[in-house]
Amino acid sequence: MADQLTVPPIFSGNFAFFFDLDGTLADIKPHPDQVAIPARVRDQLHQLAEMNQGAVALVSGRSMRELDALASPYHFPLAGVHGAERRDHNGEHHVVTLPPELVKQIELELIAGLDGLEGAELEAKGMAFALHYRQAMHHEEAIYALAHALEAKHEELALQPGKCVVELKPCGISKGAAIDAFMQEPPFAGRTPVFLGDDLTDEQGFKVVNRQGGVTIKVGLGDTQAKWRLDGVSAVHQWLEQMIDHQLQQEKLALTNRRDGYESLSRSI
């Protein structure tokens, strides 16, 4: 059934938009530092936010610091590290942490475990760890074995698979939980959620949004809980542009109807 998903239509409604970043708004690159959101797309995200009272958020495995740098000069509500850190519309931060001594212990264990696995990279995020193996695909089995061993040893951790990466993060953290939290707050509350993502890490987000009667869009191939599919990042950019154009047309139509109604009322008076 996943292969039969179609391109999403351009919906009308009162929406809250949530976007994954890598593989959704920006093309995946050999190294995370090479990723960039095109300037035009950043401007469009800002325009979409202005048209929807600020109800646009980035939801990513990256840290909020990285997300801010990639979205600059704009500052959106964010969920970083799969929701372990979150910044709401008012700028308030909500952060899940692990004890510093535990973080240091896990980091040392991961460094030792990756020794000899050439090409694998450890990304320490403060409260989570990402083991990247895009440049070391032949070490995938060993990297997963290491991650599973750490998950079994430390009950505070949960394993999160991704595209050429496996992450260890605090238990109970997910993109779905982050989206759910946003949807309890203004300006997201009372709107229909829309979530676009490409990875296994996005499936919990799709699950939450589906449960709320929202719009879920899988980017790229693969089995998914999403209801719709876009082929890739360029298709996301095209869909975003079409959505903005549609909302602009809806605003113009509403303005025309209000003006006509006012003129009709004036004539009747």
N, C-alpha and C positions, 0 to 999 in steps of 0.2 A: 504493500500500500504506500510506503514512503516514496517509492519511485513515481507514483501517480500524482503526487502533490503538484498543484498548479501555481502559477505566478499570482500573487495577491492582487485583487482589484484595488482601485483607489477608493477607500471607504469615506463616507461622510459621518461625522460624529464629534463628540467631545472627548478628545483623546489625551492620554499621558504616554509619552514615548520613552522607551528604554533601548539603548544600543550597546551591544558588545563592541569592542574596538578591533583587536587583531582578527583578521579574517572576515570582518563585517564592514567596518568603516574604513579600514586600512588593509592593504595587502600584507600577507605574512612574508617576512624576509628571513634570510639565513640566520641573522642575529637580531634580537629584539631591539637593539639600539638603532637599527636601520629603518625601523617602521616610522611612517609619517602619515598623518591625515592631510589630504590635499587642502590648500587654503580655501578653495571654493566650497568644499564640503564643510569646513569649519564655519564659514559664513552662513551656509544653509542651515546648519544645526542651530546657530544663534537666531536666525530668522524664524525657524520653526518654534523655538522657545518663546520668542516674543509674541508669536501668533497664538500661543497656547498658555499664556500667563505663566511661563517659566516651567511648564511640566515636561521637561526633557532632561534625561539623566544618562550618564555613561555608567555601565555596569561591567566590570572587567576583572580579570585576575591580576592586572597590574596594580601598582600602588597608586594612591591618589596623587602623590607627587609627580609620578610619570604621566598620569592622565592629564593633570593640569598643564604640564609642559607640552603634551601633544595637542591639547585643545586650545592653547594660547592663541590669541589674547583673551579668550573667553573663559568664564568660570561657571561650569555647570554643576548641578547636584551630582555627586559621585558615589559609587560603591566600588571600592578598591579591594584587592586581595579576596575576590569572590564574596565580598560583603563583610569581611572582618573589620574593615574600616569604611565609614560612610559619612558623607557630608550632606546635610539636608539643605533645603532651599534657603533657610535662614543662615546658613554657614556654620551651624553647630555640628561638631564632630561626634560620632558614635564609634568607639573603637573597642574591639575584643582583643585582649592581650593574653600572653602566657607569662609565667614567672621568668624574669631575666635569667636566672641561673639555669632554668630548663631550656630556654632558647639557646644559651651558650653551649650547653651539653649536647643538644641535638645537632647544632651546627658542627661541633667537633666530630661527632659520630658520622655525620654525612661526609665531611671532608675526608675522614679516614676511609670510609666506604667507597668513595669515588676515586681514591688513589689507584692509579693504573688503568682507569677507564678513560683513555685518551679521547678527547673531543666532547666529553660530557661536561656540563657546566652547572654549578650550584648558584642559585640566586636566593639570597637571604632577604626576606621581606620584613623582618622584625618579629612578626607573629606567625609567619608561614615560610615554607621553603619550596622552591621550584627546582626540579632536576631536569634540565634541558638535555635532549639527546638528538636534536635535529642533525648535528654534525657527527653523531656516533650511533647510528641506527643499529649497528651490530652489537651494541651494548644494551639494547632495550631490555632484554630478559634480566640481566644482572642489575640494572637500575631499578626495575620493578621489584626484584627480590629484596634489594636494599630498602626501598620504601615500605614494603610490606613488613619487613623486620622491625623498622622503626615504629610503624603504626601499632604493631603487636606489643612492643615494649612500652610505649607511652600512651596510656589510655586517653590522654588529652587530645591526641591527634587523630585526624581522619584523612584518608587517602583520596585524592581527586585526580583521575586520569584526564589527559588532554591531548592535543595534537603535538606529538613529539615532546611531550613534557608530562611529568607526573609530579603532583604537589602534595605536600603535607601541610595541613591547615588545622586550626582549632575545630573541634567537634561542634556540630550544629550550625556551621557557617555555610551559606550557599547563596548563589545569585537569586534564587527564588525567595529566600528569606529577606534579602535586601529589597527586592521589588515589593514584597508584601509590606515591608516597613514603610517604604516611600508612599504606598497607596493608602496608608492610614493618615497621611499628612497633607496639608495644602502645599502646593497647588495641585497635587496629584489626586487627592481624595475626591471621589464622586465622578471621576473620569473613567473611560474605558482604556485599560492598559494595552499597549502595543510593544512587543519585544522582538528584536532581531538579533540572532546569534548564530554562530557556525559550529560550535564545538560541543563536546560532551559536557563541559562545564555549564552550558546554557540550558541543558534539558530540565534542570530543576526550575529554572526561570519559566520555561515553556509550560511546565506543569502548573505553576502558580497562576500564570496569566490565563491559561485555559480554564482553570477552575473559576476565575473571575469573569469569564465570558469575553475575554479579550482577543486580540489578534496576535498570533504567534507565527513567525517567519523564520524558517531555517535557511541559512545561506550555505550553498554548496550541497554536495552529496552526503549520503548517510542516513541511516534510520533515525527517526526523530518523533517526538510528541507534537511537533509544530503542525499547524493546519495548512500552511502555505510554504512555498519555496522560491528562492531567488538563486540564480546560477552562481553568482560570485559578487565580489566587491563592486565591480563596475555596475552590476545590476542593482545593487543597493543604492549607489549614487543616483542612478536614473530614477528609481522608485522614490527616493527622497525629494528629488526635484519635481516629480509629478505630484507628490503629495502636497508640497508647498504651493504649486500652481493651482491645484484643486481648492485648497483652503483659501487662497487669494480670490478665486472666482466666487466661492461661497460668501466671502466677506463683502465683495462688491454687490452680489445679488441681494444680500440682506440689507445693505446700505440703500440700494435702489428701492427696495420694497418699503423701507422705513420712510424714505423721502416721498415716494408716491402716496403712501398712507397719510403723511403729514399734509401734503398738498391737497389731497381729497378732503381731509378734515377741514382745512382752511376754507376751501370753496363752499363746503356745506354750512360753515358758520357765517 
